[in-house]
Amino acid sequence: MANRPIFIAESGGKNSVRVQSVEFRWHAGMAMSRRQMSMRSLHQAAQSLHPKARILEVSRMSDNPLGEQLSAFNLTLNYAMQALEVPVECAFQSSKVFERGGPFLDLLKVSPVDAKRDPRLQQSGRLTGFHFDGEAWPNEPLTAFYDWLYINALSGKKRLADEVLQYDIFTDIAFNPGKSINCQAGAVALFVALVRRGEFDAALSSREAFLKVESNATVHEDGQRVQGSLF
């Protein structure tokens, strides 16, 4: 058995996203088929807790074409200063600023896998913030920059943005909160919640407005608000 978070887009209340840990049967193995078996097991467990909810896996492991297209490795956005259309993953990794280096703009032109695995990201000291398209972002709240980047990319893809509003709960079977902070499923849940609550335009009106939204966006299943973090 394993536990993984599900991200629930909230239409009302003080918080936009509720994170719930769900226990399910894990199918060991790195093959796509094994990952998808685990994903379906997670969805079954989540569905039993939320019978009326529509659930979408957001990753390359998704068996729904929409979820696969929403992977940060596939979803793209415009980087105006570089005149490039790049995957969200490349934009995120290339924007990191460390004590001893960054941003590494050459990562905009490599594959998302290579960008994520670039050794400089592990060898340049403490992460101090982000710099994207001429604007600096702090690294707190912890998920703010990633969520902003992802949501901006999604908002620019009208068909995907419209289709994702049909879903209520989002998962990423590869996301382990014990090892990672940012999660594409969490970013999608925040996008859906902001649109449903009529808060999207205000939240994306400025960096400061989004940081304020992000600081109060997510609540854990026990009712504890965790600023800028998924757990």
C-alpha positions in Angstrom: 0.0 0.0 0.0 1.0 3.6 -0.6 -0.2 7.1 0.2 -0.3 9.9 -2.3 -2.0 13.3 -2.3 -5.0 14.2 -4.4 -5.7 17.9 -5.2 -9.3 19.1 -4.9 -10.3 22.3 -6.6 -12.6 24.1 -4.1 -15.4 26.4 -5.4 -16.0 28.1 -2.1 -14.5 28.7 1.3 -11.3 30.5 2.2 -8.9 28.1 0.4 -8.7 27.4 -3.3 -7.2 23.9 -3.1 -7.6 21.1 -0.6 -5.0 18.4 -0.4 -6.0 14.9 0.8 -3.7 12.0 1.4 -5.2 8.8 -0.1 -4.1 5.2 0.6 -4.1 2.8 -2.4 -2.5 -0.3 -3.8 1.0 0.5 -5.3 2.2 -1.6 -8.3 6.0 -1.6 -8.1 7.9 -1.1 -11.3 9.0 1.8 -13.6 7.2 0.6 -16.7 4.4 2.8 -18.0 1.9 -0.1 -17.5 2.9 -0.4 -13.9 2.6 3.3 -13.3 -0.8 3.4 -14.9 -1.9 0.5 -12.7 -0.9 2.5 -9.7 -2.7 5.5 -11.0 -5.9 3.7 -11.6 -5.7 2.2 -8.1 -5.3 5.7 -6.7 -8.2 6.9 -8.7 -10.4 4.1 -7.5 -9.5 4.9 -3.9 -10.2 8.6 -4.5 -13.5 7.9 -6.2 -14.7 5.9 -3.2 -14.1 9.0 -1.0 -15.6 11.4 -3.6 -18.2 9.4 -5.6 -19.4 12.4 -7.6 -16.0 13.9 -8.4 -14.4 13.8 -11.9 -10.8 12.8 -11.5 -7.9 13.5 -13.9 -4.3 12.3 -13.8 -2.0 15.1 -14.9 1.2 13.6 -16.2 2.8 11.7 -19.0 1.5 8.5 -17.3 -2.2 9.6 -17.8 -4.4 7.3 -19.8 -6.4 10.4 -20.8 -4.9 12.5 -23.7 -5.9 15.7 -21.8 -3.8 14.7 -18.8 -0.9 13.8 -20.9 -1.0 17.1 -22.8 -1.1 18.9 -19.4 2.2 17.4 -18.3 4.8 20.1 -17.6 7.0 18.2 -20.1 4.4 18.8 -22.9 2.6 22.0 -22.0 4.4 25.0 -23.4 4.4 28.8 -22.9 6.0 31.8 -24.6 9.3 33.2 -23.3 9.1 36.6 -24.9 12.6 37.8 -24.3 14.0 34.7 -25.9 11.4 34.5 -28.7 10.8 30.9 -27.8 7.9 28.6 -27.1 9.2 26.2 -24.4 7.9 23.4 -22.2 6.9 24.5 -18.7 9.6 22.2 -17.2 12.3 23.9 -19.2 11.1 27.4 -18.3 11.0 26.4 -14.6 14.4 24.8 -14.4 16.1 27.5 -16.5 14.7 30.2 -14.2 16.3 29.0 -11.0 18.8 31.3 -9.3 21.3 29.8 -6.9 24.0 31.2 -4.6 26.7 30.3 -7.2 24.9 30.4 -10.5 21.8 30.8 -12.6 19.6 31.4 -14.2 20.8 28.8 -16.8 19.0 30.0 -19.9 20.6 27.4 -22.1 18.2 24.9 -20.5 15.4 26.6 -22.5 16.8 24.8 -25.6 17.2 21.2 -24.3 14.7 18.5 -23.6 12.6 18.7 -20.4 14.3 15.6 -19.2 17.8 17.0 -19.7 16.7 20.3 -18.2 15.5 18.6 -15.0 18.7 16.5 -14.7 21.2 19.2 -15.4 24.0 18.8 -12.8 24.3 22.5 -12.2 20.9 22.5 -10.5 22.5 20.3 -7.8 25.9 21.9 -7.7 25.2 25.6 -7.4 24.3 25.9 -3.8 21.1 27.1 -2.1 18.2 28.2 -4.3 17.7 31.9 -3.7 14.9 32.7 -6.2 13.8 32.7 -9.8 14.2 35.0 -12.8 11.9 34.6 -15.7 11.4 36.9 -18.8 13.0 39.9 -17.0 11.1 39.5 -13.7 12.5 38.2 -10.4 10.4 35.9 -8.2 11.1 34.9 -4.6 11.3 31.3 -3.6 8.6 31.7 -1.0 5.8 30.8 -0.9 7.5 27.6 -2.0 5.3 26.7 -5.0 4.3 30.2 -6.1 6.6 30.6 -9.0 6.0 27.1 -10.4 2.2 27.5 -10.1 2.3 31.0 -11.7 4.4 29.7 -14.6 2.1 26.6 -15.1 -1.1 28.6 -14.9 0.1 31.2 -17.3 1.0 28.4 -19.8 -2.4 26.7 -19.3 -4.4 30.0 -19.7 -2.8 30.4 -23.1 -4.1 27.1 -24.4 -7.8 27.7 -24.6 -8.9 24.2 -25.6 -7.0 22.6 -22.7 -8.1 25.3 -20.3 -11.8 24.7 -21.2 -11.5 20.9 -21.0 -9.8 20.8 -17.7 -12.7 22.8 -16.1 -14.8 19.6 -16.4 -12.7 17.9 -13.6 -12.7 18.4 -9.9 -9.8 16.3 -8.5 -6.3 16.0 -9.9 -3.5 13.5 -9.4 0.1 13.0 -10.4 1.2 9.4 -9.7 4.9 10.3 -10.0 4.7 13.0 -7.4 6.0 12.1 -3.9 5.6 14.9 -1.4 8.4 13.4 0.6 10.8 14.2 -2.2 9.3 17.1 -4.2 7.5 20.4 -3.6 6.1 21.5 -6.9 3.3 19.5 -8.5 1.6 19.9 -11.8 -1.6 18.4 -10.5 -1.6 21.0 -7.7 -1.1 23.8 -10.2 -4.1 22.5 -12.3 -6.3 22.3 -9.3 -5.4 25.9 -8.4 -6.2 27.0 -12.0 -9.6 25.3 -11.9 -10.4 26.7 -8.5 -9.5 30.3 -9.4 -11.6 30.2 -12.6 -14.6 28.7 -10.8 -14.4 31.2 -8.0 -14.2 34.1 -10.4 -10.8 35.1 -9.0 -8.6 34.2 -12.0 -8.1 37.6 -13.5 -7.4 39.3 -10.2 -4.9 36.6 -9.2 -3.0 36.9 -12.4 -3.1 40.7 -12.6 0.4 41.1 -11.0 3.1 39.2 -9.3 2.1 40.7 -5.9 -1.5 39.6 -6.4 -0.6 36.1 -7.2 1.8 35.8 -4.3 -1.0 36.9 -2.0 -3.3 34.3 -3.4 -0.7 31.6 -3.2 0.1 32.3 0.5 -3.5 31.2 1.3 -4.2 28.8 -1.5 -3.8 25.3 -0.1 -5.1 23.6 2.9 -4.3 20.1 4.1 -7.0 17.5 4.9 -6.6 18.1 8.6 -7.5 21.7 8.1 -4.0 23.1 8.5 -3.0 25.8 6.0 0.6 25.3 4.8 1.9 28.5 3.2 3.1 27.9 -0.3 3.6 24.2 0.3 1.6 21.1 -0.6 2.3 19.5 2.8 
